[in-house]
Amino acid sequence: MDAPFHFGVSAETIDQLPLENCIGDAWVVTIKDCKEKQLITVDDLGDVVEKFSKKDSLILKTGWSDYINEPKYREALPRISEELAMWCVQHQVKMLAVEPPSVADVFDMEEVNYP
């Protein structure tokens, strides 16, 4: 779990985040046959797009955890597209959970630090 402090958004560290941020309704979206370096888009959410309520959480199940002991786990991880990131903001996604170690390419600082 990333804290706002990690990205310079605020001074809140992980131990200062309210526990209720991690509790609530969530949608689990299975993304079958997730490819290396795949950009996950709004289309990948399927019918969840129509059912989603503001402040629900979103869990993306990609199967990427199968590669946890392989270099591609960090080097070729699937990540969310800019389009999906904006959708999450617009729909006030409470929490976004993913299997890879990040929602962005950890070796592309421009992508990681996208405003």
Phi and psi in radians as a Rosetta constraint file:
Dihedral C 1 N 2 CA 2 C 2 CIRCULARHARMONIC -1.624 0.35
Dihedral N 2 CA 2 C 2 N 3 CIRCULARHARMONIC 2.414 0.35
Dihedral C 2 N 3 CA 3 C 3 CIRCULARHARMONIC -1.671 0.35
Dihedral N 3 CA 3 C 3 N 4 CIRCULARHARMONIC 2.673 0.35
Dihedral C 3 N 4 CA 4 C 4 CIRCULARHARMONIC -0.922 0.35
Dihedral N 4 CA 4 C 4 N 5 CIRCULARHARMONIC -0.596 0.35
Dihedral C 4 N 5 CA 5 C 5 CIRCULARHARMONIC -1.011 0.35
Dihedral N 5 CA 5 C 5 N 6 CIRCULARHARMONIC -0.636 0.35
Dihedral C 5 N 6 CA 6 C 6 CIRCULARHARMONIC -0.994 0.35
Dihedral N 6 CA 6 C 6 N 7 CIRCULARHARMONIC -0.606 0.35
Dihedral C 6 N 7 CA 7 C 7 CIRCULARHARMONIC -1.894 0.35
Dihedral N 7 CA 7 C 7 N 8 CIRCULARHARMONIC 0.174 0.35
Dihedral C 7 N 8 CA 8 C 8 CIRCULARHARMONIC 1.261 0.35
Dihedral N 8 CA 8 C 8 N 9 CIRCULARHARMONIC 0.323 0.35
Dihedral C 8 N 9 CA 9 C 9 CIRCULARHARMONIC -1.332 0.35
Dihedral N 9 CA 9 C 9 N 10 CIRCULARHARMONIC -0.674 0.35
Dihedral C 9 N 10 CA 10 C 10 CIRCULARHARMONIC -2.735 0.35
Dihedral N 10 CA 10 C 10 N 11 CIRCULARHARMONIC -3.127 0.35
Dihedral C 10 N 11 CA 11 C 11 CIRCULARHARMONIC -1.549 0.35
Dihedral N 11 CA 11 C 11 N 12 CIRCULARHARMONIC 0.024 0.35
Dihedral C 11 N 12 CA 12 C 12 CIRCULARHARMONIC -1.204 0.35
Dihedral N 12 CA 12 C 12 N 13 CIRCULARHARMONIC 2.185 0.35
Dihedral C 12 N 13 CA 13 C 13 CIRCULARHARMONIC -1.641 0.35
Dihedral N 13 CA 13 C 13 N 14 CIRCULARHARMONIC 2.972 0.35
Dihedral C 13 N 14 CA 14 C 14 CIRCULARHARMONIC -1.004 0.35
Dihedral N 14 CA 14 C 14 N 15 CIRCULARHARMONIC -0.634 0.35
Dihedral C 14 N 15 CA 15 C 15 CIRCULARHARMONIC -1.302 0.35
Dihedral N 15 CA 15 C 15 N 16 CIRCULARHARMONIC -0.173 0.35
Dihedral C 15 N 16 CA 16 C 16 CIRCULARHARMONIC -1.720 0.35
Dihedral N 16 CA 16 C 16 N 17 CIRCULARHARMONIC -0.127 0.35
Dihedral C 16 N 17 CA 17 C 17 CIRCULARHARMONIC -1.290 0.35
Dihedral N 17 CA 17 C 17 N 18 CIRCULARHARMONIC 2.352 0.35
Dihedral C 17 N 18 CA 18 C 18 CIRCULARHARMONIC -1.132 0.35
Dihedral N 18 CA 18 C 18 N 19 CIRCULARHARMONIC 2.383 0.35
Dihedral C 18 N 19 CA 19 C 19 CIRCULARHARMONIC -1.056 0.35
Dihedral N 19 CA 19 C 19 N 20 CIRCULARHARMONIC -0.531 0.35
Dihedral C 19 N 20 CA 20 C 20 CIRCULARHARMONIC -1.109 0.35
Dihedral N 20 CA 20 C 20 N 21 CIRCULARHARMONIC -0.275 0.35
Dihedral C 20 N 21 CA 21 C 21 CIRCULARHARMONIC -1.113 0.35
Dihedral N 21 CA 21 C 21 N 22 CIRCULARHARMONIC -0.349 0.35
Dihedral C 21 N 22 CA 22 C 22 CIRCULARHARMONIC -1.825 0.35
Dihedral N 22 CA 22 C 22 N 23 CIRCULARHARMONIC 0.142 0.35
Dihedral C 22 N 23 CA 23 C 23 CIRCULARHARMONIC -2.141 0.35
Dihedral N 23 CA 23 C 23 N 24 CIRCULARHARMONIC 2.423 0.35
Dihedral C 23 N 24 CA 24 C 24 CIRCULARHARMONIC 2.546 0.35
Dihedral N 24 CA 24 C 24 N 25 CIRCULARHARMONIC -3.059 0.35
Dihedral C 24 N 25 CA 25 C 25 CIRCULARHARMONIC -1.216 0.35
Dihedral N 25 CA 25 C 25 N 26 CIRCULARHARMONIC 2.467 0.35
Dihedral C 25 N 26 CA 26 C 26 CIRCULARHARMONIC -2.482 0.35
Dihedral N 26 CA 26 C 26 N 27 CIRCULARHARMONIC 2.590 0.35
Dihedral C 26 N 27 CA 27 C 27 CIRCULARHARMONIC -1.875 0.35
Dihedral N 27 CA 27 C 27 N 28 CIRCULARHARMONIC 2.249 0.35
Dihedral C 27 N 28 CA 28 C 28 CIRCULARHARMONIC -1.739 0.35
Dihedral N 28 CA 28 C 28 N 29 CIRCULARHARMONIC 2.114 0.35
Dihedral C 28 N 29 CA 29 C 29 CIRCULARHARMONIC -1.980 0.35
Dihedral N 29 CA 29 C 29 N 30 CIRCULARHARMONIC 2.044 0.35
Dihedral C 29 N 30 CA 30 C 30 CIRCULARHARMONIC -1.546 0.35
Dihedral N 30 CA 30 C 30 N 31 CIRCULARHARMONIC 2.145 0.35
Dihedral C 30 N 31 CA 31 C 31 CIRCULARHARMONIC -1.864 0.35
Dihedral N 31 CA 31 C 31 N 32 CIRCULARHARMONIC 1.762 0.35
Dihedral C 31 N 32 CA 32 C 32 CIRCULARHARMONIC -1.284 0.35
Dihedral N 32 CA 32 C 32 N 33 CIRCULARHARMONIC 2.563 0.35
Dihedral C 32 N 33 CA 33 C 33 CIRCULARHARMONIC 0.945 0.35
Dihedral N 33 CA 33 C 33 N 34 CIRCULARHARMONIC 0.752 0.35
Dihedral C 33 N 34 CA 34 C 34 CIRCULARHARMONIC -1.081 0.35
Dihedral N 34 CA 34 C 34 N 35 CIRCULARHARMONIC 2.247 0.35
Dihedral C 34 N 35 CA 35 C 35 CIRCULARHARMONIC -1.629 0.35
Dihedral N 35 CA 35 C 35 N 36 CIRCULARHARMONIC 2.825 0.35
Dihedral C 35 N 36 CA 36 C 36 CIRCULARHARMONIC -1.052 0.35
Dihedral N 36 CA 36 C 36 N 37 CIRCULARHARMONIC 2.356 0.35
Dihedral C 36 N 37 CA 37 C 37 CIRCULARHARMONIC 1.020 0.35
Dihedral N 37 CA 37 C 37 N 38 CIRCULARHARMONIC 0.343 0.35
Dihedral C 37 N 38 CA 38 C 38 CIRCULARHARMONIC -1.111 0.35
Dihedral N 38 CA 38 C 38 N 39 CIRCULARHARMONIC 2.396 0.35
Dihedral C 38 N 39 CA 39 C 39 CIRCULARHARMONIC -1.591 0.35
Dihedral N 39 CA 39 C 39 N 40 CIRCULARHARMONIC 2.038 0.35
Dihedral C 39 N 40 CA 40 C 40 CIRCULARHARMONIC -1.420 0.35
Dihedral N 40 CA 40 C 40 N 41 CIRCULARHARMONIC 2.226 0.35
Dihedral C 40 N 41 CA 41 C 41 CIRCULARHARMONIC -1.977 0.35
Dihedral N 41 CA 41 C 41 N 42 CIRCULARHARMONIC 3.045 0.35
Dihedral C 41 N 42 CA 42 C 42 CIRCULARHARMONIC -1.051 0.35
Dihedral N 42 CA 42 C 42 N 43 CIRCULARHARMONIC -0.659 0.35
Dihedral C 42 N 43 CA 43 C 43 CIRCULARHARMONIC -1.002 0.35
Dihedral N 43 CA 43 C 43 N 44 CIRCULARHARMONIC -0.572 0.35
Dihedral C 43 N 44 CA 44 C 44 CIRCULARHARMONIC -1.159 0.35
Dihedral N 44 CA 44 C 44 N 45 CIRCULARHARMONIC -0.298 0.35
Dihedral C 44 N 45 CA 45 C 45 CIRCULARHARMONIC -1.334 0.35
Dihedral N 45 CA 45 C 45 N 46 CIRCULARHARMONIC -0.275 0.35
Dihedral C 45 N 46 CA 46 C 46 CIRCULARHARMONIC 1.031 0.35
Dihedral N 46 CA 46 C 46 N 47 CIRCULARHARMONIC -2.407 0.35
Dihedral C 46 N 47 CA 47 C 47 CIRCULARHARMONIC -1.284 0.35
Dihedral N 47 CA 47 C 47 N 48 CIRCULARHARMONIC -0.108 0.35
Dihedral C 47 N 48 CA 48 C 48 CIRCULARHARMONIC -1.069 0.35
Dihedral N 48 CA 48 C 48 N 49 CIRCULARHARMONIC -0.543 0.35
Dihedral C 48 N 49 CA 49 C 49 CIRCULARHARMONIC -0.963 0.35
Dihedral N 49 CA 49 C 49 N 50 CIRCULARHARMONIC -0.723 0.35
Dihedral C 49 N 50 CA 50 C 50 CIRCULARHARMONIC -1.352 0.35
Dihedral N 50 CA 50 C 50 N 51 CIRCULARHARMONIC -0.493 0.35
Dihedral C 50 N 51 CA 51 C 51 CIRCULARHARMONIC -1.620 0.35
Dihedral N 51 CA 51 C 51 N 52 CIRCULARHARMONIC -0.296 0.35
Dihedral C 51 N 52 CA 52 C 52 CIRCULARHARMONIC -1.124 0.35
Dihedral N 52 CA 52 C 52 N 53 CIRCULARHARMONIC 2.373 0.35
Dihedral C 52 N 53 CA 53 C 53 CIRCULARHARMONIC -1.950 0.35
Dihedral N 53 CA 53 C 53 N 54 CIRCULARHARMONIC 2.530 0.35
Dihedral C 53 N 54 CA 54 C 54 CIRCULARHARMONIC -0.911 0.35
Dihedral N 54 CA 54 C 54 N 55 CIRCULARHARMONIC 2.420 0.35
Dihedral C 54 N 55 CA 55 C 55 CIRCULARHARMONIC 1.302 0.35
Dihedral N 55 CA 55 C 55 N 56 CIRCULARHARMONIC 0.177 0.35
Dihedral C 55 N 56 CA 56 C 56 CIRCULARHARMONIC -1.302 0.35
Dihedral N 56 CA 56 C 56 N 57 CIRCULARHARMONIC 2.867 0.35
Dihedral C 56 N 57 CA 57 C 57 CIRCULARHARMONIC -1.794 0.35
Dihedral N 57 CA 57 C 57 N 58 CIRCULARHARMONIC 2.848 0.35
Dihedral C 57 N 58 CA 58 C 58 CIRCULARHARMONIC -2.298 0.35
Dihedral N 58 CA 58 C 58 N 59 CIRCULARHARMONIC 2.182 0.35
Dihedral C 58 N 59 CA 59 C 59 CIRCULARHARMONIC -2.033 0.35
Dihedral N 59 CA 59 C 59 N 60 CIRCULARHARMONIC 2.068 0.35
Dihedral C 59 N 60 CA 60 C 60 CIRCULARHARMONIC -1.727 0.35
Dihedral N 60 CA 60 C 60 N 61 CIRCULARHARMONIC 1.965 0.35
Dihedral C 60 N 61 CA 61 C 61 CIRCULARHARMONIC -1.733 0.35
Dihedral N 61 CA 61 C 61 N 62 CIRCULARHARMONIC 1.824 0.35
Dihedral C 61 N 62 CA 62 C 62 CIRCULARHARMONIC -1.852 0.35
Dihedral N 62 CA 62 C 62 N 63 CIRCULARHARMONIC -0.241 0.35
Dihedral C 62 N 63 CA 63 C 63 CIRCULARHARMONIC 1.405 0.35
Dihedral N 63 CA 63 C 63 N 64 CIRCULARHARMONIC 0.070 0.35
Dihedral C 63 N 64 CA 64 C 64 CIRCULARHARMONIC -1.150 0.35
Dihedral N 64 CA 64 C 64 N 65 CIRCULARHARMONIC -0.378 0.35
Dihedral C 64 N 65 CA 65 C 65 CIRCULARHARMONIC -1.127 0.35
Dihedral N 65 CA 65 C 65 N 66 CIRCULARHARMONIC -0.264 0.35
Dihedral C 65 N 66 CA 66 C 66 CIRCULARHARMONIC -1.078 0.35
Dihedral N 66 CA 66 C 66 N 67 CIRCULARHARMONIC -0.369 0.35
Dihedral C 66 N 67 CA 67 C 67 CIRCULARHARMONIC -1.798 0.35
Dihedral N 67 CA 67 C 67 N 68 CIRCULARHARMONIC 0.277 0.35
Dihedral C 67 N 68 CA 68 C 68 CIRCULARHARMONIC -0.977 0.35
Dihedral N 68 CA 68 C 68 N 69 CIRCULARHARMONIC -0.521 0.35
Dihedral C 68 N 69 CA 69 C 69 CIRCULARHARMONIC -1.720 0.35
Dihedral N 69 CA 69 C 69 N 70 CIRCULARHARMONIC 0.230 0.35
Dihedral C 69 N 70 CA 70 C 70 CIRCULARHARMONIC -2.001 0.35
Dihedral N 70 CA 70 C 70 N 71 CIRCULARHARMONIC 2.624 0.35
Dihedral C 70 N 71 CA 71 C 71 CIRCULARHARMONIC -0.973 0.35
Dihedral N 71 CA 71 C 71 N 72 CIRCULARHARMONIC -0.581 0.35
Dihedral C 71 N 72 CA 72 C 72 CIRCULARHARMONIC -1.179 0.35
Dihedral N 72 CA 72 C 72 N 73 CIRCULARHARMONIC -0.263 0.35
Dihedral C 72 N 73 CA 73 C 73 CIRCULARHARMONIC -0.966 0.35
Dihedral N 73 CA 73 C 73 N 74 CIRCULARHARMONIC -0.704 0.35
Dihedral C 73 N 74 CA 74 C 74 CIRCULARHARMONIC -1.743 0.35
Dihedral N 74 CA 74 C 74 N 75 CIRCULARHARMONIC -0.549 0.35
Dihedral C 74 N 75 CA 75 C 75 CIRCULARHARMONIC -1.462 0.35
Dihedral N 75 CA 75 C 75 N 76 CIRCULARHARMONIC -0.416 0.35
Dihedral C 75 N 76 CA 76 C 76 CIRCULARHARMONIC -2.334 0.35
Dihedral N 76 CA 76 C 76 N 77 CIRCULARHARMONIC 0.512 0.35
Dihedral C 76 N 77 CA 77 C 77 CIRCULARHARMONIC -1.120 0.35
Dihedral N 77 CA 77 C 77 N 78 CIRCULARHARMONIC 2.527 0.35
Dihedral C 77 N 78 CA 78 C 78 CIRCULARHARMONIC -1.236 0.35
Dihedral N 78 CA 78 C 78 N 79 CIRCULARHARMONIC 2.669 0.35
Dihedral C 78 N 79 CA 79 C 79 CIRCULARHARMONIC -2.568 0.35
Dihedral N 79 CA 79 C 79 N 80 CIRCULARHARMONIC 2.934 0.35
Dihedral C 79 N 80 CA 80 C 80 CIRCULARHARMONIC -1.427 0.35
Dihedral N 80 CA 80 C 80 N 81 CIRCULARHARMONIC 2.525 0.35
Dihedral C 80 N 81 CA 81 C 81 CIRCULARHARMONIC -1.347 0.35
Dihedral N 81 CA 81 C 81 N 82 CIRCULARHARMONIC 2.845 0.35
Dihedral C 81 N 82 CA 82 C 82 CIRCULARHARMONIC -1.040 0.35
Dihedral N 82 CA 82 C 82 N 83 CIRCULARHARMONIC -0.681 0.35
Dihedral C 82 N 83 CA 83 C 83 CIRCULARHARMONIC -1.024 0.35
Dihedral N 83 CA 83 C 83 N 84 CIRCULARHARMONIC -0.799 0.35
Dihedral C 83 N 84 CA 84 C 84 CIRCULARHARMONIC -1.197 0.35
Dihedral N 84 CA 84 C 84 N 85 CIRCULARHARMONIC -0.658 0.35
Dihedral C 84 N 85 CA 85 C 85 CIRCULARHARMONIC -1.038 0.35
Dihedral N 85 CA 85 C 85 N 86 CIRCULARHARMONIC -0.764 0.35
Dihedral C 85 N 86 CA 86 C 86 CIRCULARHARMONIC -1.172 0.35
Dihedral N 86 CA 86 C 86 N 87 CIRCULARHARMONIC -0.675 0.35
Dihedral C 86 N 87 CA 87 C 87 CIRCULARHARMONIC -1.046 0.35
Dihedral N 87 CA 87 C 87 N 88 CIRCULARHARMONIC -0.752 0.35
Dihedral C 87 N 88 CA 88 C 88 CIRCULARHARMONIC -1.059 0.35
Dihedral N 88 CA 88 C 88 N 89 CIRCULARHARMONIC -0.725 0.35
Dihedral C 88 N 89 CA 89 C 89 CIRCULARHARMONIC -1.146 0.35
Dihedral N 89 CA 89 C 89 N 90 CIRCULARHARMONIC -0.843 0.35
Dihedral C 89 N 90 CA 90 C 90 CIRCULARHARMONIC -1.074 0.35
Dihedral N 90 CA 90 C 90 N 91 CIRCULARHARMONIC -0.573 0.35
Dihedral C 90 N 91 CA 91 C 91 CIRCULARHARMONIC -1.731 0.35
Dihedral N 91 CA 91 C 91 N 92 CIRCULARHARMONIC 0.198 0.35
Dihedral C 91 N 92 CA 92 C 92 CIRCULARHARMONIC 0.880 0.35
Dihedral N 92 CA 92 C 92 N 93 CIRCULARHARMONIC 0.852 0.35
Dihedral C 92 N 93 CA 93 C 93 CIRCULARHARMONIC -1.021 0.35
Dihedral N 93 CA 93 C 93 N 94 CIRCULARHARMONIC 2.170 0.35
Dihedral C 93 N 94 CA 94 C 94 CIRCULARHARMONIC -1.216 0.35
Dihedral N 94 CA 94 C 94 N 95 CIRCULARHARMONIC -0.807 0.35
Dihedral C 94 N 95 CA 95 C 95 CIRCULARHARMONIC -2.582 0.35
Dihedral N 95 CA 95 C 95 N 96 CIRCULARHARMONIC 2.388 0.35
Dihedral C 95 N 96 CA 96 C 96 CIRCULARHARMONIC -1.983 0.35
Dihedral N 96 CA 96 C 96 N 97 CIRCULARHARMONIC 2.097 0.35
Dihedral C 96 N 97 CA 97 C 97 CIRCULARHARMONIC -1.986 0.35
Dihedral N 97 CA 97 C 97 N 98 CIRCULARHARMONIC 2.384 0.35
Dihedral C 97 N 98 CA 98 C 98 CIRCULARHARMONIC -2.374 0.35
Dihedral N 98 CA 98 C 98 N 99 CIRCULARHARMONIC 2.765 0.35
Dihedral C 98 N 99 CA 99 C 99 CIRCULARHARMONIC -1.405 0.35
Dihedral N 99 CA 99 C 99 N 100 CIRCULARHARMONIC -0.672 0.35
Dihedral C 99 N 100 CA 100 C 100 CIRCULARHARMONIC -1.131 0.35
Dihedral N 100 CA 100 C 100 N 101 CIRCULARHARMONIC 2.948 0.35
Dihedral C 100 N 101 CA 101 C 101 CIRCULARHARMONIC -1.282 0.35
Dihedral N 101 CA 101 C 101 N 102 CIRCULARHARMONIC -0.048 0.35
Dihedral C 101 N 102 CA 102 C 102 CIRCULARHARMONIC -2.809 0.35
Dihedral N 102 CA 102 C 102 N 103 CIRCULARHARMONIC 2.893 0.35
Dihedral C 102 N 103 CA 103 C 103 CIRCULARHARMONIC -1.651 0.35
Dihedral N 103 CA 103 C 103 N 104 CIRCULARHARMONIC -0.051 0.35
Dihedral C 103 N 104 CA 104 C 104 CIRCULARHARMONIC -2.302 0.35
Dihedral N 104 CA 104 C 104 N 105 CIRCULARHARMONIC 2.866 0.35
Dihedral C 104 N 105 CA 105 C 105 CIRCULARHARMONIC -1.190 0.35
Dihedral N 105 CA 105 C 105 N 106 CIRCULARHARMONIC 1.953 0.35
Dihedral C 105 N 106 CA 106 C 106 CIRCULARHARMONIC -1.185 0.35
Dihedral N 106 CA 106 C 106 N 107 CIRCULARHARMONIC -0.194 0.35
Dihedral C 106 N 107 CA 107 C 107 CIRCULARHARMONIC -1.789 0.35
Dihedral N 107 CA 107 C 107 N 108 CIRCULARHARMONIC 0.067 0.35
Dihedral C 107 N 108 CA 108 C 108 CIRCULARHARMONIC -2.103 0.35
Dihedral N 108 CA 108 C 108 N 109 CIRCULARHARMONIC 1.591 0.35
Dihedral C 108 N 109 CA 109 C 109 CIRCULARHARMONIC -1.088 0.35
Dihedral N 109 CA 109 C 109 N 110 CIRCULARHARMONIC -0.484 0.35
Dihedral C 109 N 110 CA 110 C 110 CIRCULARHARMONIC -1.125 0.35
Dihedral N 110 CA 110 C 110 N 111 CIRCULARHARMONIC -0.714 0.35
Dihedral C 110 N 111 CA 111 C 111 CIRCULARHARMONIC -1.236 0.35
Dihedral N 111 CA 111 C 111 N 112 CIRCULARHARMONIC -0.739 0.35
Dihedral C 111 N 112 CA 112 C 112 CIRCULARHARMONIC -1.087 0.35
Dihedral N 112 CA 112 C 112 N 113 CIRCULARHARMONIC -0.669 0.35
Dihedral C 112 N 113 CA 113 C 113 CIRCULARHARMONIC -1.702 0.35
Dihedral N 113 CA 113 C 113 N 114 CIRCULARHARMONIC 0.401 0.35
Dihedral C 113 N 114 CA 114 C 114 CIRCULARHARMONIC -0.995 0.35
Dihedral N 114 CA 114 C 114 N 115 CIRCULARHARMONIC 2.280 0.35
